[in-house]
Amino acid sequence: MDFNQVSAQECKKIVKQFSETVNELNAKEEPNEVLSVLENKVASFKSKIPCIEYLRTPQLKDRHWSAIEHIAGDDISQGVTLEFIEDRGVFDKAAEIKKVC
């Protein structure tokens, strides 16, 4: 899916649903490897949401994207996927991106 089609609000909603499900399962089930993996994946994605929100801010102008691309080390303004952005380590640079946005 094209990153420019990603809705930060929808991501937050889905992560909240998965977090609630994980919490319910943790309360009912004995700890197991599958639940642990799911919990880690949900937590990992949840940590990326602030950066997704920064990058999906509709008010970003060309000057913002230029600075973001400098931070990312690649053109991430159009036609990229969430995986492409993750592979570039962009989520690890959320604090820098926040300053630009």
N, C-alpha and C positions, 0 to 999 in steps of 0.2 A: 504494500500500500504506500502511495506517495505520502511523504511526511507532511506535505502541505494540506493534506486532507484529514490529518489527525486532529481530533478535538481534545484539548487538554481537559475540558470538563467531562467528556465521556470517559477518558482515561481514569480520572479521579473516581468517577462513579463505579467503573468496573473494578478498580483496585479496592474500593470500599466493600463491594459485594464479595470479592474473593477473600478479603481480610476477615469479614464476618463469618464466611464459610469455614475458613481455617480455624478461627476461634471456636466455633461450634464443634468442629471435628476434634479439636484439642481437648475440649471439655468432655466429649463422649468417648473418644478412643484412647487406647494406649498409644504412646508415642511410637511412630514407625517411620521407616525411611521415606516412603512416598509422601507422607504428610510433611515431613521435615523438608524435603525437596520443594514441595509446593509452597510452604511457608517462606523459604529462602527466596524463591522466585518472585513471590508477591512483594516481599520486603525490598528486593532489588529493584523491581519496577517502580514501586512507590517512591523510592529515593530519586528516581529520574523525573518525576512529575514536575517539580519546580523548574527544571531546565526546559522541559517540553513547554511549559507555560511561557517562559521567557522567549523561546524561539517561535512560538505561535502567536505572539503579541501582534495584533493587526496594525498597530501604529509604527512598526519598524519600517524605516526608510532605507534607501540604498546605502547611505553612510553607516547605518547600523549593521547592515549585512556585510559591508566591507570589513568592518572591525571584527564581526563574528567570524567571518571566513579567515581572517588573519589568526584569530585565536584557535580555530579549528584546524587550520592548516590545509583547508580544502574548501571548494565551493559547495555549500550545503543549502543554498537559498532556494533551489528549485530541483525538482525531479529526483529527489533522493528518498531513501526509505529510513525507517527508524533504525534498522540494522546497520545501514551505511553510516549513520550519524554515531551510533554506538561504537562501531569499528574504528572510528576516527578519534575516540576518546573524548568526545564532546561533553558527555555527561560528567566526566571528571573535572571539567573546566567550568562548571555551572556558576561559580562565584565570579569568575572573570566575565562571563557572558551576562550575568545579572548587572554588572556595572555598565555595560554597553546599552542594555535595554532600558 
